Amino acid sequence: MKNINHIKKSSLLKVVKENYYDVRLLENEFEDFLEHHQMFMKKDTIERHIKDKNNQNINQFILRKEMKYLDELLTHKEEQLKK
């Protein structure tokens, strides 16, 4: 069994943390998500919904969770339209 301190100090963990908490990277991911689903015009609506749902608080975890949820729904919708 590995020592947990070794894992905490690992460079890979540091890179993952930096990428996960990087606000600019997250904004780019969100914009790419919106562009992919052709919903860029609804960015404000989506952000407002997330804020309303989470007491005016949007953090990295919440935004990524919402993007995953919306992506699943929109992908399913696109697949249904192709049939």
VENQUIHU-V869564 format. One record per residue. N is the residue number from 1. PHI is phi in whole degrees, -180 to 180 (NA if undefined). NEAR is the number of other C-alpha atoms within 10 Angstrom. Layout:
N;PHI;NEAR  N;PHI;NEAR
This chain:
1;NA;3  2;-80;6  3;-72;7  4;-62;9  5;-65;8  6;-62;9  7;-67;12  8;-61;11  9;-92;10  10;-64;11  11;-69;11  12;-64;11  13;-63;12  14;-63;13  15;-65;10  16;-61;11  17;-62;11  18;-61;12  19;-71;13  20;-67;14  21;-96;13  22;-74;12  23;-65;13  24;-63;10  25;-63;13  26;-64;17  27;-61;13  28;-65;11  29;-62;14  30;-64;17  31;-66;15  32;-64;14  33;-61;17  34;-63;18  35;-66;13  36;-58;11  37;-94;14  38;54;10  39;-126;13  40;-60;16  41;-68;10  42;-103;11  43;-55;14  44;-62;10  45;-63;11  46;-66;17  47;-63;15  48;-63;14  49;-63;12  50;-63;17  51;-64;16  52;-62;12  53;-72;11  54;-123;12  55;54;8  56;64;11  57;-116;11  58;-123;16  59;-122;12  60;-61;13  61;-63;11  62;-63;14  63;-64;18  64;-64;16  65;-64;11  66;-66;14  67;-63;17  68;-63;13  69;-60;11  70;-65;15  71;-61;16  72;-61;12  73;-65;12  74;-69;13  75;-65;12  76;-61;11  77;-61;11  78;-62;12  79;-66;10  80;-67;9  81;-71;8  82;-74;6  83;-74;5
